[in-house]
């Protein structure tokens, strides 16, 4: 298959900016609701308008994830989905959009030193590690940052401005801003301080900013799109895939994509 380079993330955000809209970033758990359906769902979500897809590696202790993604991860594990199976699923899906390998650190470490190259060959453009804060493990951070994939870093809403600046300088592709404290999951409302948080991060960050955690409906995606360069939707899409398969996930993706109109001037 054709390899999409790490530069594809930057090119994707540039293209969305040229259209005066935010990028729609979809999260899907690899192997959910089953390995074959996962391939169809990734392809369907891309065809329905997702600009970037984060493909989650199933993990037995997903401490940052809420109940929907935890359950999807366990179901995939029960079906025998490993990191290597995740790469196989992504390669077979051939979505034609940039992919980000979304993982906890342990599966990456267990997969061998060539895992980043293998992920690139499977079609991934970036890697995001949920439990590796900046400065926590310089050797492993250097390995990830110097590899063939864009190393996407996370920023929490409670992060001080100086720390935000440090995180932004150690990442590539985009910065993932967590909209709220706690775990992933669908929420009824966006945090009231989100505009201030995005503004604080933007003042020290030149990378595109994508906001996730708690975004599940088109009107929420539209509100976030007025603030950020990307909108991440995960639990709602995983739930749709669980209850209605690839068709339901694609339908939700289409409605979310339609909500990402022009940003306010």
C-alpha positions in Angstrom: 0.0 0.0 0.0 1.1 3.6 -0.4 2.8 5.0 2.7 1.4 8.3 4.0 4.2 10.2 5.7 4.1 12.1 9.0 3.9 15.3 7.0 0.4 14.2 6.0 -0.9 15.5 9.3 0.4 19.0 8.6 -0.9 18.8 5.1 -4.3 17.8 6.3 -4.6 20.7 8.7 -3.4 23.1 5.9 -6.1 21.8 3.6 -8.8 22.2 6.2 -7.6 25.7 7.0 -7.8 26.5 3.3 -11.5 25.5 3.5 -12.0 27.7 6.6 -12.9 24.8 8.8 -11.6 22.6 11.5 -10.4 19.0 10.9 -12.6 16.2 12.1 -10.6 13.6 14.0 -12.3 10.3 14.7 -11.2 7.8 17.3 -11.9 4.1 16.8 -10.7 1.2 18.8 -8.9 -1.4 16.6 -10.8 -4.7 16.5 -14.1 -3.3 17.8 -16.8 -4.5 17.6 -14.8 -7.4 16.0 -11.7 -7.4 13.8 -13.5 -7.7 10.5 -16.1 -5.1 11.3 -13.3 -2.8 12.5 -11.8 -2.7 9.0 -15.2 -1.8 7.6 -15.8 0.9 10.2 -12.4 2.6 9.7 -13.0 2.7 5.9 -16.6 3.9 6.3 -15.7 6.7 8.8 -13.0 8.0 6.4 -15.4 7.9 3.5 -18.1 9.8 5.5 -15.8 12.7 6.1 -13.2 12.1 8.9 -10.0 14.0 8.0 -7.8 12.0 10.4 -8.5 8.8 12.3 -6.9 7.8 15.6 -6.8 4.0 15.8 -6.7 2.9 19.4 -4.6 -0.1 20.4 -6.6 -2.3 22.9 -5.1 -2.3 26.4 -6.0 -4.1 29.5 -5.6 -1.1 31.8 -6.9 2.0 29.9 -6.8 4.4 32.8 -7.5 7.5 30.8 -10.6 6.0 29.1 -14.2 6.1 30.1 -16.6 3.1 30.1 -17.4 3.1 26.4 -13.8 2.9 25.2 -12.8 0.6 28.1 -15.5 -1.9 27.0 -14.5 -1.6 23.4 -10.9 -2.3 24.3 -11.8 -5.3 26.3 -14.0 -6.7 23.6 -11.1 -6.3 21.1 -8.7 -8.0 23.5 -11.1 -10.9 23.9 -11.0 -11.2 20.1 -7.2 -11.5 20.2 -6.4 -8.0 18.9 -2.8 -6.9 19.7 -0.8 -4.0 18.5 0.3 -6.1 15.5 -3.3 -7.0 14.7 -4.0 -3.2 15.0 -1.4 -2.5 12.3 -2.9 -5.3 10.1 -6.4 -3.9 10.5 -5.3 -0.4 9.6 -3.4 -1.6 6.5 -6.4 -3.6 5.3 -8.8 -0.7 5.8 -6.8 1.6 3.5 -8.8 4.6 4.6 -6.9 7.1 2.5 -6.6 9.6 5.3 -3.8 10.1 7.9 -3.9 7.7 10.8 -2.6 8.2 14.3 -1.6 5.2 16.4 -3.2 5.8 19.7 -1.7 3.7 22.4 -0.5 3.3 26.0 3.2 2.9 26.4 3.4 -0.8 27.4 2.0 -2.2 24.1 4.6 -0.1 22.1 7.5 -1.2 24.3 6.4 -4.9 24.0 6.1 -4.6 20.2 9.9 -4.2 19.5 12.2 -1.4 18.4 11.0 -1.5 14.8 7.3 -0.9 15.7 7.3 2.7 14.6 8.6 1.7 11.1 6.1 -1.1 10.9 3.3 1.3 11.8 4.5 3.7 9.1 4.4 0.9 6.6 0.9 0.0 7.7 -0.3 3.6 6.8 0.2 5.5 10.1 1.4 9.1 10.1 1.5 9.8 13.8 1.7 8.2 17.2 0.1 9.4 20.5 1.0 7.8 23.8 -1.5 8.6 26.5 0.7 7.8 29.5 4.0 9.4 28.6 4.1 13.1 29.8 6.9 15.3 28.6 10.0 14.7 30.7 8.8 11.4 32.2 11.2 9.2 30.2 13.6 11.2 28.0 15.1 8.1 26.4 11.7 6.7 25.2 10.5 10.2 24.3 13.6 10.7 22.1 12.9 7.3 20.4 9.3 8.3 19.7 10.2 11.9 18.7 13.0 10.8 16.4 11.0 8.1 14.6 9.2 8.1 11.3 5.8 9.1 12.9 4.8 12.5 14.1 4.8 12.3 17.9 1.6 13.9 19.0 1.6 15.3 22.6 -1.3 15.7 25.1 -2.0 18.9 27.1 -4.4 18.9 30.0 -6.7 21.8 30.8 -5.0 22.3 34.2 -1.5 22.7 32.5 0.3 26.0 33.3 1.2 28.2 30.4 4.9 27.6 30.8 4.4 23.8 30.8 2.1 24.1 27.7 5.0 25.8 25.9 7.4 23.0 26.8 5.0 20.3 25.6 4.3 22.1 22.3 8.0 22.2 21.5 8.4 18.5 22.0 5.6 17.5 19.6 4.9 17.2 15.9 1.7 17.0 13.8 -0.7 18.6 16.2 -1.3 19.1 20.0 -4.2 17.2 21.5 -5.8 19.4 24.1 -7.9 17.5 26.6 -11.0 19.6 27.2 -11.7 18.5 30.7 -10.1 16.5 33.6 -11.1 12.9 34.1 -11.6 10.1 31.6 -13.0 10.0 28.1 -16.7 9.8 27.5 -19.8 11.5 26.1 -20.9 14.7 28.0 -23.9 17.0 27.9 -22.0 20.2 27.8 -18.6 21.6 27.0 -16.4 23.1 29.8 -17.1 26.8 30.3 -13.4 27.6 30.5 -12.5 25.8 27.2 -12.1 29.1 25.2 -9.7 30.4 27.8 -7.8 27.1 27.8 -7.5 27.1 24.0 -6.4 30.7 24.0 -3.7 30.0 26.6 -2.3 27.1 24.6 -2.4 29.0 21.3 -0.3 31.8 22.8 2.6 29.4 23.2 2.0 26.8 20.4 2.5 27.0 16.7 1.2 23.5 16.0 -2.5 22.9 15.1 -4.6 22.4 18.2 -7.1 19.6 18.4 -9.6 19.4 21.2 -11.1 16.1 22.5 -12.8 14.4 25.5 -16.6 14.8 25.9 -17.5 15.9 22.3 -20.3 13.7 21.0 -22.9 15.8 19.1 -22.7 18.0 16.0 -23.6 21.2 18.0 -20.7 20.5 20.4 -18.3 19.8 17.5 -19.4 23.1 15.9 -18.7 25.0 19.0 -15.3 23.5 19.4 -14.5 24.1 15.7 -14.9 27.8 16.3 -12.0 27.7 18.8 -9.6 24.9 17.6 -8.0 23.5 14.5 -9.3 20.0 15.0 -12.2 18.3 16.8 -11.7 14.8 18.2 -14.8 12.5 18.7 -14.2 9.1 20.2 -16.7 7.6 22.6 -19.8 8.6 20.5 -18.3 6.9 17.4 -17.3 3.8 19.3 -20.8 3.6 20.8 -22.3 4.0 17.3 -20.1 1.2 16.0 -21.1 -1.0 18.9 -24.9 -0.5 18.4 -25.2 0.0 14.7 -22.0 -1.1 13.0 -20.1 0.8 10.3 -23.3 2.3 8.9 -24.2 4.0 12.2 -20.6 5.2 12.7 -20.5 6.7 9.2 -23.9 8.4 9.7 -22.6 10.1 12.9 -19.4 11.0 11.1 -21.3 12.7 8.3 -23.4 14.8 10.8 -20.3 15.8 12.7 -18.4 16.7 9.5 -21.4 18.8 8.3 -21.2 20.8 11.5 -17.7 21.9 11.0 -18.4 25.0 9.0 -16.4 28.2 8.8 -14.8 29.5 11.9 -15.6 32.8 13.3 -13.3 35.6 12.1 
